[in-house]
Amino acid sequence: MAKTGWIGGLGRRLSRVEARLAERRAEVEAETSDAGPSPARASPSPTAVSAPPSGYSGAEHTGYAGAVRPDPVSVIPWGMRVAAEASWRLLLLAGMLWVLMRVISEVRLVVLAFAAALLVTALLQPFVVRLRRLGMPRGLATAVTAILGFVVIGLVGWFVVWQVMDNLDQLSARLREGINELKLWALDSPFHVTEKQINDIAKNLSETIGTNTEQITSAGLQGVTVLVEVLTGMLLAMFSTLFLLYDGKRIWIWTTSLLPAAARPGVAGAGPRAWRTLTAYVRGTVLVALIDAVFIGLGLYFLDVTMAVPLAVFIFLFAFIPLVGAVISGALAVVVALVTQGPFTAAMVLLVVLAVQQIEGHVLQPFILGRAVRVHPLAVVLSVAAGGMVAGIGGAVVAVPLVAVTNTVVGYLRAYSREQLHHGLSPVGPGPHGATALGQSASEAEETRTGDNGA
């Protein structure tokens, strides 16, 4: 009996100890739940085998033990995922641009002819509109405008060639006199140049020309080929101008119909704005070039420089090549003045050219072109250089209006997209997908949860 009582007392003591331990365990668990998960409890047992994450095949988690491996996409930082997806898209765009440049270089005659037709159409279209307002039929108005425009361009070209051929003998004689004066100056100069050395230089030059006759002949044949290409391009430009003047609106509607339906409203709105930019550029450039040619031509005329009028026409034509054209035409005028009239007249011509070009750059272009054509000077330099490398002089002429039109189109499409989002319309194109869609979906869910809590 005493033994049974002793065993019962021990059991009661053990029950009380167990109750106290359970109470203590409950207190510790309560404190742990308030302060965060305990490190000891958070880390699983080394021998515990956890279930593999969803999406893993049996081959991937053979012997899978320890901590659960996260999804590889979720381990990569968000910025790296965005950079990776942007990189392959940029590579794709770069490849497409390279292919496009290759295609343009192969058919650049057609491309440049059509670009020239666009520029001429932008210049002549207002005359067609005015004739239509006077009651003239569209076909007759287009024919009259095109014929008068081509006749004027042809007369200008004929006048330049006639003046150059008419003054070529005088220019050659004056050039020989200038060479003799340079020879006399070299003999009397402190550089101790002898007449024998000058004759040796002339003899070496003559021998060089004689030994390179084949190359010179090849260059002449290449010049004939270039002349044929220029004439072909002129014919293509004339026909393209006729069709653009007569049926330009219908051609534009047909072009927009080739685009996807979702992109047509934006492109249809950007088209008229791009055309206004191109028209403003062409008209402003023609006016600025005309002012430069008139004032520099008057300076050359009063300074009695040979071929003043043809030089003025050259200045007008070269003004369509931004930056480079003004330098080339001004240098040509100074060289002709130096050869025909001497250093003093050449210096005066240089002053006239610099003064007119400064007025053009700081007064005429900002006032005439205004805000219709906004292109940064760095963009002008780079575009002219790139256009010249791709398509020569024609590419340099077309580069700046192309950049101006592109700037207008991109600005309008950006504003159009913001307006669409402002009115609650879904943006054009598919939603996010791929690796970057993971983070975006999480951020959208967070924004939704925050909005619900705020509401």
Salt bridges, closest charged atoms under 4 A:
GLU27 OE1 - ARG24 NH1 3.25
GLU85 OE1 - ARG89 NH1 3.24
GLU177 OE1 - ARG174 NH1 3.41
GLU181 OE2 - ARG174 NH2 3.93
GLU195 OE2 - LYS183 NZ 3.84
ASP200 OD2 - LYS196 NZ 3.26
ASP247 OD1 - ARG250 NE 3.41
GLU419 OE2 - HIS423 NE2 3.86
GLU446 OE2 - ARG449 NH2 2.32
